[in-house]
Amino acid sequence: MTKAEIKKLAAGHPKFVEWSEEDRCFIGRCPLLFSGGVHGDNEVDVYRELCQVTEEWVEIMQKDGTPLPKAKQSKDFSGKFMVRVAPELHERLALKAMASGESLNSLVAKKLAKA
């Protein structure tokens, strides 16, 4: 398999870099291919290293004959999921939403987007 083919396969697997307050550094992950991740002080460098590690994983899996997990696409997600919470939390969130003049769904979506 050529480097270009490996790069293309690796590019199809979502990668993300986030700041970790706990670790005080950026953490880069590609959850469909491997657990754990790469870390560092510079977000761009962490992403660059994450891409390299992802390509290495793809190459190793190809050499071993291990099938790659199917890359998820936006169409695989409906935008709906159910979350179970304590009734007290449900009530508090519903009241907060009501007080701010928005739906519970809108309030929770905004909170999740910030997370």
C-alpha positions in Angstrom: 0.0 0.0 0.0 1.4 3.4 -0.9 1.9 6.3 1.5 -0.8 8.2 -0.3 -3.3 5.4 0.2 -2.4 5.2 3.8 -2.8 9.0 4.2 -6.2 8.8 2.6 -7.4 6.0 4.8 -6.1 7.7 7.9 -7.8 11.0 6.9 -11.2 9.3 6.9 -11.0 8.7 10.7 -12.0 11.6 12.9 -9.2 13.1 15.0 -9.5 15.8 17.6 -7.3 17.9 19.9 -8.5 19.4 23.1 -7.0 21.2 26.0 -6.9 19.2 29.2 -7.0 21.2 32.4 -6.1 18.1 34.4 -3.0 17.4 32.3 -2.2 21.0 31.6 -1.6 20.2 27.9 -3.3 19.5 24.6 -4.4 15.9 24.1 -5.0 14.5 20.6 -7.1 11.4 20.0 -8.4 9.2 17.1 -10.9 7.1 19.0 -11.9 4.9 16.2 -8.4 3.5 15.7 -6.7 3.6 19.1 -7.2 4.4 22.7 -4.9 6.9 24.4 -3.4 9.7 22.3 -0.7 12.2 21.9 0.0 15.3 24.0 2.0 18.5 24.0 2.0 22.2 24.7 1.3 23.3 21.1 -2.1 22.5 19.6 -0.8 22.5 16.0 2.2 20.2 16.8 -0.1 17.8 18.7 -2.5 17.6 15.7 0.5 17.0 13.3 1.8 14.2 15.5 -1.7 12.8 15.9 -2.0 12.6 12.1 1.4 10.8 11.9 0.4 8.3 14.6 -2.9 7.7 12.9 -1.1 6.9 9.6 1.2 4.6 11.5 -1.7 2.7 13.0 -3.4 2.4 9.6 -0.2 1.0 8.1 0.3 -1.5 11.0 -3.3 -2.7 10.7 -3.0 -3.1 7.0 0.2 -5.1 7.3 -1.3 -7.3 10.0 -4.5 -7.9 8.0 -6.6 -6.3 10.7 -9.7 -4.7 9.2 -10.0 -1.0 9.8 -13.0 0.2 11.7 -15.6 1.9 9.4 -15.1 5.6 9.5 -18.2 7.4 10.8 -19.8 10.0 8.5 -22.2 12.8 9.4 -25.1 10.8 7.9 -24.4 8.1 10.6 -25.6 10.6 13.3 -29.3 11.7 13.6 -28.6 14.6 16.0 -30.8 12.9 18.7 -29.7 11.0 21.7 -31.3 10.3 25.1 -29.6 11.1 28.3 -30.9 9.9 31.7 -30.4 12.2 34.6 -31.8 12.5 38.2 -35.3 13.9 38.3 -33.9 16.8 40.4 -31.4 17.8 37.7 -34.1 17.5 35.1 -36.3 19.9 37.1 -33.5 22.3 37.7 -32.5 22.4 34.0 -36.2 22.8 32.9 -36.6 25.7 35.3 -33.4 27.4 34.1 -34.5 27.0 30.5 -38.0 28.4 31.3 -36.4 31.4 33.2 -34.2 32.2 30.2 -37.1 31.9 27.7 -35.7 28.9 25.8 -36.5 25.2 25.4 -34.8 22.6 27.6 -33.3 21.1 24.4 -31.8 24.5 23.4 -30.3 25.0 26.9 -28.8 21.5 27.0 -27.4 21.8 23.5 -25.7 25.1 24.4 -24.2 23.5 27.5 -23.0 20.5 25.6 -21.4 22.7 22.9 -19.4 24.4 25.6 -18.2 21.2 27.1 
